Amino acid sequence: MATRDIKMSPSRLYAIGASCLGLALSQAAYALPASARLFHQNYGYKVSCLLCHSSGGGSSPNNYGKAFLRAGGNSAAFKKIESPDSDGDGIPNLAEILAKSNPGDKHSNPTKTGDWLVSASSIFIPKDQLEKLFPDYSNFSAIEGSLSPKQLEFVQSKIGRPPPDDDKVPTFYFAEKDGKRQAVAQLMTEQKDSKGISTGVAVATNGKILRVVVLGGTLGDTTKDKKELTDPYVGKSLLDLPSALAGDASKLIDSSVRRSLALMQAVFGGGAK
């Protein structure tokens, strides 16, 4: 399949419709994190960030969230943690899930589920992280989607391996000005054994990388400055990405960038058609 650069004019970013590549688009909606979307695929209903976080999106994980991460943090991980009672309220996780109570909150149970699903249809915008990627913007929106088999095949051809579960239900964040989308970003995670790194990748409407930011991680095996690892990608597209520098951190950043650009091209650039 021939490779094409991502082509995203400002008008295209603003006007992507619900029929575009199977993405459900709503200006008022917020894309749920991939783990919540994978939960939806497994159990048939949408949840809020309170499923895995103590105080909603961006906060520390609760015991159910920690168990999910220990089990692999992917779609299969949910099945692995159905039997335990993560929140210690005496009710197994699966029983709570079937009753639509929160398996990560001891105050939520099948007889008193609480209001944890009130915000299930809204999208948490990680504004602090997006402002690091787009320092000149203060308004953001997001869309979420499920990739088609052809799109997944395209992504795999570009990254050289099957995409992780998170990439099957991607979230795209948009920087907006005057009500129009000016650029797009993704927040990516890569793991090596028990350690990992979180990276943000911001891309302009011409498909060129605006900024790559290391947002967090536990790898810590490099003496190189983070900007030394990320700056070589600025101004590049999927066609002309530099080779990764030596070191595990650099390789994880490189993988995040390639995954992100492949997903953007598959969805917005028509690369999977």
C-alpha positions in Angstrom: 0.0 0.0 0.0 1.4 3.4 -1.0 2.2 5.8 1.8 0.7 9.2 1.7 1.4 12.2 4.0 -1.4 13.1 6.4 -3.4 15.8 4.7 -5.6 17.8 7.1 -6.7 21.3 6.1 -8.1 23.5 8.8 -11.6 23.1 7.2 -11.2 19.3 7.2 -10.2 19.2 10.8 -13.3 21.3 11.7 -15.8 19.5 9.5 -15.0 15.8 10.0 -18.5 14.2 10.1 -19.9 11.3 12.0 -19.7 9.2 8.9 -16.0 9.8 8.4 -14.2 6.5 8.9 -16.6 5.3 11.5 -15.8 8.0 14.0 -18.6 9.2 16.2 -18.1 13.0 16.3 -19.7 15.4 18.7 -18.4 18.9 19.4 -19.8 18.7 23.0 -18.7 15.1 23.6 -15.4 14.1 25.1 -13.6 10.9 24.1 -13.3 8.4 27.0 -9.8 7.1 27.7 -9.0 3.9 25.9 -9.4 1.7 29.0 -12.9 3.0 29.5 -13.8 2.4 25.9 -12.3 -1.2 26.1 -14.5 -1.7 29.2 -17.5 -0.6 27.1 -16.6 -3.2 24.5 -16.3 -5.9 27.1 -19.4 -5.2 29.2 -21.8 -3.2 27.0 -22.0 0.2 28.8 -20.0 3.3 29.1 -18.3 4.3 32.3 -16.6 7.4 33.7 -13.0 7.9 34.7 -14.0 6.9 38.3 -13.9 3.3 37.2 -10.1 3.3 37.5 -9.3 6.7 39.2 -9.8 7.8 42.7 -11.1 11.2 41.8 -11.7 11.1 38.1 -9.5 11.6 35.1 -5.9 12.5 35.9 -6.0 11.4 39.5 -4.2 8.5 41.0 -5.6 5.0 40.2 -7.9 3.3 42.7 -7.4 -0.4 43.5 -9.4 -1.6 40.5 -7.3 0.6 38.3 -4.1 -0.7 39.8 -5.3 -4.3 39.3 -6.2 -3.5 35.7 -2.7 -2.2 35.1 -1.1 -5.2 36.8 -3.1 -7.5 34.7 -1.8 -6.0 31.5 -3.8 -2.8 31.0 -5.5 -4.2 27.9 -8.9 -5.6 26.9 -8.0 -9.0 28.2 -7.1 -7.6 31.6 -10.7 -7.0 32.5 -11.5 -10.7 32.4 -8.5 -11.5 34.5 -9.7 -9.3 37.4 -13.4 -10.3 37.5 -13.1 -12.6 40.5 -11.3 -10.4 43.0 -13.0 -7.8 45.2 -10.8 -4.8 44.4 -12.5 -2.2 46.5 -12.9 -4.5 49.5 -16.7 -4.2 49.9 -17.2 -7.9 49.9 -18.6 -8.1 46.4 -16.5 -9.5 43.5 -15.7 -7.2 40.7 -17.8 -8.9 38.1 -20.9 -8.9 40.3 -20.5 -5.1 40.7 -19.9 -4.6 36.9 -23.1 -6.6 36.1 -25.0 -4.4 38.6 -23.5 -1.3 37.2 -21.9 -0.4 40.5 -18.2 0.7 40.7 -15.8 -2.1 41.4 -13.2 0.5 42.4 -15.3 2.3 45.0 -16.3 0.6 48.3 -19.1 3.1 48.6 -20.7 1.9 45.4 -22.4 -1.5 45.4 -25.3 -3.3 43.7 -27.9 -2.0 46.2 -26.5 1.6 46.2 -24.6 2.2 42.9 -24.1 5.9 43.4 -23.7 8.5 40.7 -20.4 7.4 39.2 -22.0 6.9 35.8 -23.4 10.4 35.5 -20.5 11.7 33.4 -20.1 8.5 31.4 -21.0 10.1 28.1 -18.8 13.1 28.6 -15.1 13.3 27.7 -12.4 14.3 30.2 -10.1 16.8 28.5 -6.6 16.5 30.0 -6.0 20.3 29.7 -2.8 20.4 31.6 -1.2 17.9 29.3 -2.6 19.5 26.1 -1.3 22.9 27.1 2.2 21.5 27.2 1.7 20.3 23.6 -0.1 23.5 22.5 1.2 26.4 24.6 -0.5 28.9 22.4 -4.0 27.4 22.8 -6.5 27.2 25.6 -9.5 25.6 23.9 -9.6 21.9 23.2 -12.0 19.3 21.9 -11.8 15.6 21.2 -13.2 12.7 19.2 -13.0 9.0 19.6 -13.4 6.1 17.2 -12.9 2.4 16.6 -10.6 1.5 13.8 -11.7 -0.7 10.9 -9.8 -3.9 10.0 -8.3 -2.0 7.0 -7.2 0.9 9.2 -5.6 -1.5 11.7 -3.8 -3.3 8.9 -2.5 0.0 7.7 -1.2 0.9 11.1 0.4 -2.5 11.5 2.2 -2.0 8.2 3.7 1.3 9.4 4.8 0.3 12.9 5.8 -3.3 12.1 3.7 -5.0 14.7 0.1 -5.5 15.7 -1.1 -2.2 17.3 -1.9 -2.5 21.0 -5.5 -2.5 22.2 -5.4 1.3 23.0 -4.8 2.0 19.3 -7.9 0.2 18.3 -10.1 2.8 20.0 -8.0 6.0 19.5 -8.8 9.4 20.9 -7.8 12.5 19.0 -7.4 15.9 20.7 -7.8 19.2 18.8 -6.4 22.6 19.6 -9.0 25.2 18.7 -9.0 28.9 18.0 -12.1 30.9 17.0 -14.1 27.7 17.0 -11.9 26.0 14.4 -9.6 23.1 14.8 -6.0 24.2 14.2 -4.0 21.0 15.1 -4.4 17.5 16.4 -2.7 15.5 19.1 -2.6 12.1 20.7 -1.4 11.0 24.1 0.5 7.7 23.9 2.0 5.2 26.3 4.7 2.6 25.7 5.9 0.0 28.1 9.1 -2.1 28.5 8.7 -4.8 31.0 7.3 -3.1 34.2 8.4 0.4 33.2 7.0 2.8 30.6 6.7 6.3 29.3 3.9 8.6 28.4 4.3 10.9 25.4 2.2 13.6 23.7 2.5 14.1 19.9 1.1 17.3 18.4 0.7 17.5 14.6 -0.1 20.5 12.3 -2.7 20.5 9.6 0.0 19.8 7.0 0.9 16.5 8.7 4.1 17.8 10.2 5.0 17.3 13.9 4.7 20.5 15.9 5.9 19.1 19.2 6.7 15.9 21.1 6.5 16.1 24.9 7.5 13.4 27.4 4.6 13.7 30.0 5.8 11.1 32.5 7.2 7.6 32.9 9.2 5.3 35.1 12.0 4.2 32.7 14.7 6.6 33.9 17.6 4.8 32.1 18.8 7.7 30.0 21.1 10.6 30.8 20.0 12.4 27.7 17.9 15.5 28.0 14.2 14.9 27.1 14.3 17.6 24.4 17.3 15.9 22.9 15.2 12.8 22.5 12.1 14.6 21.1 13.4 17.6 19.1 14.6 15.5 16.1 10.9 14.7 15.3 9.7 18.3 15.1 8.9 19.2 11.5 8.9 15.6 10.3 6.0 13.5 8.9 5.5 9.7 8.7 7.5 9.7 5.5 10.7 11.1 7.0 10.9 10.3 10.7 14.5 10.1 12.1 15.9 6.8 13.5 15.6 6.4 17.2 18.6 7.3 19.3 20.3 4.6 21.4 18.6 3.8 24.7 15.3 2.4 25.8 13.6 5.7 26.5 14.4 7.0 23.0 13.1 3.8 21.4 9.8 4.1 23.4 9.4 7.7 22.3 10.1 6.7 18.7 7.5 4.0 18.9 4.9 6.4 20.3 5.5 8.9 17.6 5.3 6.3 14.8 2.1 4.8 16.2 0.5 8.3 16.6 1.3 9.4 13.0 0.2 6.0 11.6 -3.1 6.3 13.4 -3.6 9.9 12.2 -2.8 9.0 8.7 -5.1 6.0 8.8 -8.0 8.1 10.1 -7.5 11.5 8.5 -5.2 11.0 5.6 -7.0 8.2 3.8 -4.0 6.0 4.0 -6.1 2.9 4.8 -8.5 3.3 1.8 
